Amino acid sequence: MSKSHLTVALPPHSDGVNVCLAELLQYKNQAVRWLPPAYSIWSQLNGLHQSRHKGRGMNFSEVRPYQAGDDIRAIDWRVTARTGKTHTKLFTEEREQPVMLLIDLSRSMQFGSQLMLKSVQAAHFASLLSWLAISEQDRIGAVIYNGLNVNECKPTARQQGPLHIINKLIESQQLALNSLEQPQQFNFSDALKRLHHLCSKGSEIIIISDFNQLSLNDKRRLTQLRQHNRIQFVQIHDPLEQGQTQFRGYEHVADKEQSAWLNFSSKKTRDSLSQQYLTHQNFVADIAKSLAIPLHYLSAAEPLLQQLTARQRS
């Protein structure tokens, strides 16, 4: 990752490559800024306001005599028949739900041309979401995958949940950086399988990845997850993947899957990168659209909070 192209400052305590505790703990105090209904993380990412409680179920509370204005669909016919008087069911909204993150730290995520690696940005966003979840009194869990292992963090309430996830993110990122030459033992499909096993019905699932390993074979698993949960995709990208760079000349580029010398003075080179990215992006978008999964984007070339606040102002 070249430091010569930096145009913005790294977040506090971050070097853009490694992940440390202080770097991720800073989001604990930032979560309150994004609590609905004042603001929503998702409204900043896609420009549309989404209710925090959308999709949550209703828990049965009690039965009482029917009153004018009650929904007739809530009439309890068994109690009505037994007592001879019309009764209706009362429900309360489920306020707590598990929030499950799938965080991709695999080799293609260990790439960044300007500010930070895509994997580091994924860790930052995962930390913010974790603190936000417990601020909303939800349980937070995660599946963290780096190609060499898959870590499971069961949904946990209070700050134990985010702290567990943060520690696993630090371990997983360090292992990924130290083992770049080792063959990959787990892929995106394996991580989805673990996520499906760990998720309870009614979970909010957020998948943070570049989706470079997403395949049509994963659609079946995503369909199964989508039946009983709400899923959101957050795609992390880097400007160089889109052929966007101010550098002109030859540069050795590697994404830990492959490497090559590229001539960035050539418009053909830059257009080729842009076309490859567009093809991949269309593939991810088509799968997301077919499953009615919202797709959001974050860049590795700009600090997370800077991106969110910029969209908040616009």
C-alpha positions as CSV (number, residue, x, y, z in Angstrom):
1,M,0.0,0.0,0.0
2,S,1.6,3.2,-1.1
3,K,1.7,6.1,1.4
4,S,2.6,8.6,-1.2
5,H,-1.0,9.1,-2.4
6,L,-2.5,9.9,1.0
7,T,-4.9,12.9,0.8
8,V,-6.7,12.5,4.1
9,A,-5.5,11.6,7.6
10,L,-5.8,8.1,9.1
11,P,-8.2,7.7,12.0
12,P,-6.7,8.0,15.5
13,H,-4.4,5.1,16.5
14,S,-4.5,3.5,13.0
15,D,-1.7,2.7,10.7
16,G,-4.0,1.5,7.9
17,V,-2.6,-2.0,7.9
18,N,-2.8,-3.5,11.4
19,V,-5.7,-3.3,13.8
20,C,-5.4,-2.4,17.5
21,L,-7.6,-2.1,20.5
22,A,-7.5,1.7,20.8
23,E,-8.3,2.1,17.1
24,L,-11.6,0.2,17.4
25,L,-12.6,1.3,20.9
26,Q,-12.9,4.9,19.6
27,Y,-16.2,3.9,18.0
28,K,-17.8,3.2,21.4
29,N,-18.3,7.0,22.0
30,Q,-19.3,7.5,18.3
31,A,-22.3,5.1,18.3
32,V,-24.6,7.5,20.1
33,R,-24.4,9.8,17.1
34,W,-26.1,7.3,14.9
35,L,-29.0,6.2,17.2
36,P,-32.4,6.4,15.5
37,P,-34.7,8.2,15.0
38,A,-32.3,11.2,14.8
39,Y,-30.0,9.5,12.3
40,S,-29.5,6.1,10.9
41,I,-26.3,4.5,9.7
42,W,-28.3,3.0,6.8
43,S,-29.9,6.2,5.9
44,Q,-26.5,7.7,5.5
45,L,-25.3,4.8,3.4
46,N,-28.2,4.8,1.0
47,G,-30.1,8.0,1.4
48,L,-33.2,6.3,2.6
49,H,-34.6,6.3,6.1
50,Q,-35.3,2.8,7.5
51,S,-37.0,2.2,10.7
52,R,-34.9,0.6,13.4
53,H,-37.7,-1.9,14.2
54,K,-38.5,-2.8,10.6
55,G,-39.1,-6.5,10.3
56,R,-39.2,-7.3,14.0
57,G,-41.8,-9.6,15.3
58,M,-44.5,-9.2,17.8
59,N,-44.7,-11.1,21.1
60,F,-48.0,-12.1,22.6
61,S,-48.7,-10.2,25.8
62,E,-52.2,-10.8,27.1
63,V,-55.9,-11.2,26.3
64,R,-58.5,-8.6,27.4
65,P,-62.2,-7.9,26.5
66,Y,-62.7,-6.4,23.1
67,Q,-62.9,-2.6,22.9
68,A,-64.1,-0.4,20.1
69,G,-61.3,0.3,17.7
70,D,-59.5,-3.0,18.3
71,D,-58.2,-4.8,15.2
72,I,-60.7,-7.6,14.6
73,R,-57.8,-9.7,13.2
74,A,-56.5,-9.9,16.8
75,I,-59.7,-11.4,18.2
76,D,-59.0,-14.5,20.3
77,W,-61.8,-16.8,19.1
78,R,-61.0,-19.6,21.6
79,V,-61.4,-17.3,24.6
80,T,-64.4,-15.7,23.0
81,A,-66.1,-19.0,22.5
82,R,-65.3,-20.2,26.0
83,T,-66.5,-17.0,27.8
84,G,-69.2,-16.0,25.4
85,K,-67.7,-12.5,25.3
86,T,-65.4,-11.1,22.6
87,H,-61.8,-10.9,23.6
88,T,-58.8,-9.6,21.8
89,K,-55.1,-10.4,21.9
90,L,-52.5,-7.8,22.9
91,F,-49.0,-7.8,21.5
92,T,-45.8,-6.1,22.3
93,E,-43.1,-5.4,19.8
94,E,-39.9,-7.4,20.2
95,R,-37.4,-4.8,21.1
96,E,-34.3,-6.9,21.3
97,Q,-33.0,-8.9,18.3
98,P,-29.7,-10.5,17.6
99,V,-27.5,-8.5,15.2
100,M,-25.1,-10.8,13.4
101,L,-22.0,-9.6,11.4
102,L,-20.1,-11.6,8.8
103,I,-16.7,-9.8,8.5
104,D,-14.5,-10.8,5.6
105,L,-10.7,-10.4,6.3
106,S,-9.6,-12.7,3.5
107,R,-6.7,-12.1,1.1
108,S,-8.6,-9.9,-1.4
109,M,-9.5,-7.7,1.6
110,Q,-5.8,-7.2,2.5
111,F,-5.5,-4.6,-0.2
112,G,-5.4,-0.8,-0.2
113,S,-3.9,1.7,-2.6
114,Q,-4.3,5.0,-0.6
115,L,-5.4,5.2,3.0
116,M,-6.0,1.8,4.5
117,L,-6.5,-1.8,3.7
118,K,-10.1,-2.9,2.9
119,S,-9.9,-5.3,5.8
120,V,-9.1,-2.4,8.2
121,Q,-12.1,-0.4,7.0
122,A,-14.3,-3.5,7.5
123,A,-13.0,-3.8,11.1
124,H,-13.8,-0.1,11.7
125,F,-17.4,-0.5,10.4
126,A,-17.9,-3.7,12.4
127,S,-16.8,-2.0,15.6
128,L,-19.2,0.9,15.0
129,L,-22.1,-1.5,14.3
130,S,-21.2,-3.5,17.4
131,W,-21.3,-0.6,19.8
132,L,-24.4,0.7,18.0
133,A,-26.2,-2.6,18.5
134,I,-25.7,-2.7,22.3
135,S,-26.7,1.0,22.5
136,E,-30.0,-0.1,21.0
137,Q,-30.2,-2.9,23.6
138,D,-29.6,-5.6,21.0
139,R,-27.3,-8.6,21.3
140,I,-24.3,-8.6,18.9
141,G,-22.5,-11.6,17.4
142,A,-20.2,-12.2,14.5
143,V,-18.5,-14.6,12.1
144,I,-15.0,-13.4,11.2
145,Y,-13.3,-15.1,8.4
146,N,-9.8,-14.5,7.0
147,G,-9.3,-17.5,4.7
148,L,-7.2,-19.4,7.3
149,N,-9.8,-19.8,10.0
150,V,-13.4,-18.8,10.9
151,N,-14.1,-17.3,14.3
152,E,-17.6,-17.4,15.8
153,C,-18.8,-14.9,18.4
154,K,-22.1,-15.8,19.8
155,P,-24.7,-13.0,20.2
156,T,-24.0,-11.3,23.5
157,A,-25.5,-8.3,25.2
158,R,-23.8,-5.3,26.9
159,Q,-20.2,-4.4,26.1
160,Q,-18.9,-8.0,26.4
161,G,-20.3,-8.5,22.8
162,P,-18.3,-5.7,21.1
163,L,-15.2,-6.4,23.1
164,H,-15.2,-10.1,22.1
165,I,-15.7,-9.2,18.5
166,I,-12.9,-6.5,18.6
167,N,-10.4,-9.0,20.1
168,K,-11.2,-11.5,17.4
169,L,-10.9,-8.9,14.7
170,I,-7.4,-8.0,16.0
171,E,-6.3,-11.6,16.1
172,S,-7.8,-12.5,12.7
173,Q,-6.2,-9.5,11.0
174,Q,-2.8,-10.2,12.4
175,L,-3.0,-13.8,11.4
176,A,-4.0,-12.8,7.9
177,L,-1.1,-10.4,7.6
178,N,1.4,-13.0,8.9
179,S,0.2,-15.8,6.7
180,L,-0.2,-14.2,3.2
181,E,1.8,-17.0,1.5
182,Q,-0.1,-19.8,3.1
183,P,-2.9,-21.6,1.1
184,Q,-6.4,-20.6,2.0
185,Q,-8.3,-23.2,3.9
186,F,-11.7,-21.5,4.2
187,N,-13.8,-19.5,1.6
188,F,-16.8,-17.2,1.7
189,S,-19.1,-20.1,1.3
190,D,-17.7,-21.7,4.5
191,A,-18.3,-18.5,6.4
192,L,-21.9,-18.3,5.2
193,K,-22.4,-21.9,6.4
194,R,-21.1,-21.0,9.9
195,L,-23.3,-17.9,9.9
196,H,-26.4,-19.9,9.0
197,H,-25.6,-22.3,11.9
198,L,-25.0,-19.6,14.4
199,C,-28.0,-17.3,13.5
200,S,-31.3,-17.5,15.3
201,K,-34.4,-16.6,13.4
202,G,-35.3,-12.9,13.3
203,S,-31.7,-11.8,13.3
204,E,-30.4,-8.6,11.6
205,I,-27.5,-9.9,9.4
206,I,-24.9,-7.5,8.0
207,I,-22.2,-8.9,5.6
208,I,-19.1,-6.7,5.3
209,S,-16.9,-7.8,2.4
210,D,-15.6,-7.0,-1.1
211,F,-17.6,-10.0,-2.2
212,N,-14.7,-11.1,-4.4
213,Q,-15.5,-14.8,-3.5
214,L,-19.2,-14.5,-3.8
215,S,-20.5,-17.1,-6.3
216,L,-23.9,-18.2,-7.7
217,N,-23.6,-21.3,-5.5
218,D,-23.9,-19.0,-2.4
219,K,-27.3,-17.8,-3.5
220,R,-29.0,-20.9,-2.1
221,R,-27.5,-20.3,1.4
222,L,-28.4,-16.6,1.2
223,T,-31.9,-17.5,0.2
224,Q,-32.2,-19.7,3.3
225,L,-30.9,-17.0,5.5
226,R,-33.2,-14.4,3.9
227,Q,-36.3,-16.4,4.7
228,H,-36.2,-15.7,8.5
229,N,-33.8,-12.8,8.8
230,R,-33.1,-9.4,7.4
231,I,-29.8,-9.2,5.5
232,Q,-27.7,-6.2,4.3
233,F,-24.6,-6.2,2.2
234,V,-21.8,-3.6,2.8
235,Q,-19.3,-3.7,0.0
236,I,-15.8,-2.3,0.7
237,H,-13.9,-1.1,-2.3
238,D,-10.7,0.7,-3.2
239,P,-10.3,3.4,-5.9
240,L,-7.5,1.5,-7.6
241,E,-9.8,-1.4,-8.3
242,Q,-11.9,1.1,-10.3
243,G,-8.9,2.4,-12.2
244,Q,-8.9,5.6,-10.2
245,T,-5.4,6.8,-9.4
246,Q,-3.3,10.0,-9.8
247,F,-0.1,7.9,-10.3
248,R,1.3,7.7,-13.8
249,G,4.0,5.1,-14.5
250,Y,4.7,1.4,-13.8
251,E,3.7,0.0,-10.4
252,H,3.8,-3.5,-9.0
253,V,0.3,-4.2,-7.8
254,A,-0.8,-7.2,-5.6
255,D,-4.0,-8.1,-3.9
256,K,-2.6,-11.3,-2.2
257,E,-4.4,-13.4,-4.8
258,Q,-2.3,-12.3,-7.8
259,S,0.3,-9.7,-8.7
260,A,1.5,-7.8,-11.8
261,W,3.3,-4.8,-13.1
262,L,0.8,-2.3,-14.5
263,N,1.3,0.8,-16.6
264,F,-0.9,3.4,-15.0
265,S,0.2,6.0,-17.7
266,S,-1.9,3.9,-20.1
267,K,-5.6,4.8,-20.2
268,K,-6.2,1.2,-21.5
269,T,-4.8,-0.1,-18.2
270,R,-7.0,2.1,-16.2
271,D,-10.1,1.4,-18.3
272,S,-9.4,-2.4,-18.0
273,L,-9.4,-2.2,-14.2
274,S,-12.6,-0.1,-14.3
275,Q,-14.3,-2.7,-16.5
276,Q,-13.3,-5.6,-14.4
277,Y,-14.7,-3.8,-11.3
278,L,-17.9,-2.9,-13.1
279,T,-18.4,-6.5,-14.2
280,H,-17.9,-7.7,-10.6
281,Q,-20.1,-5.0,-9.2
282,N,-22.9,-5.8,-11.6
283,F,-22.7,-9.5,-10.5
284,V,-22.9,-8.6,-6.8
285,A,-25.7,-6.1,-7.4
286,D,-27.7,-8.6,-9.4
287,I,-27.6,-11.2,-6.6
288,A,-28.5,-8.6,-4.0
289,K,-31.4,-7.4,-6.1
290,S,-32.7,-10.9,-6.8
291,L,-32.8,-11.6,-3.1
292,A,-34.1,-8.1,-2.1
293,I,-30.9,-7.5,-0.1
294,P,-29.9,-3.8,0.3
295,L,-26.4,-3.1,-1.0
296,H,-24.3,-0.3,0.5
297,Y,-20.8,0.9,-0.3
298,L,-17.8,2.1,1.7
299,S,-14.4,3.2,0.4
300,A,-11.0,2.2,2.0
301,A,-9.6,5.5,0.8
302,E,-11.5,7.7,3.3
303,P,-12.0,7.4,7.1
304,L,-15.3,5.8,8.0
305,L,-16.7,8.7,10.1
306,Q,-15.7,11.2,7.4
307,Q,-17.7,9.2,4.9
308,L,-20.8,9.0,7.1
309,T,-20.8,12.6,8.2
310,A,-20.3,13.8,4.6
311,R,-23.4,11.9,3.6
312,Q,-25.2,13.2,6.7
313,R,-24.6,16.8,5.5
314,S,-25.5,16.1,1.9
